[in-house]
Amino acid sequence: MRQWPVQLTLVSPQASYFKDADLLVAADCVPFAYPNFHHDFLAGKSLVIGCPKLDDADFYIDKLTELIKTSNIKSITLVNMEVPCCFGLQRIVEEAVKKSGKVLPIRQTVITIKGEKQ
């Protein structure tokens, strides 16, 4: 990993490891459900994790918006679980990009509860 902390709630949008980075946004459960998480997704990316069901979605939107604006994020890779509550993370990312006023590529991968890419 390139940085610590990784929780979206705890990271600073001004942290140097986000500058001009490709950002990986992952649901909290993904690294536990998908054994190859580090190998398949993390290389060369800065990471934030969160849970759209347990945490404040509006806070996440504002934090990601600030991160995108301040750090000149180049792209976003979103990895979430297939369960309905986890798709809130997709809405959060899309809303943050929209609010930032930037046009960014967003690549999404969904992980099944059996630990496979969908």
BELHUDA-V938852 format. One record per helix or strand. SS is the DSSP state (H for helix, E for strand). FROM is the first residue (numbers start at 1). TO is the last residue. If there is no record, write none. Layout:
# BELHUDA-V938852
SS&FROM&TO / SS&FROM&TO
This chain:
# BELHUDA-V938852
E&7&7 / H&16&18 / E&22&27 / H&30&33 / H&37&42 / E&46&50 / H&57&71 / E&75&81 / H&84&100 / E&105&111 / E&117&117
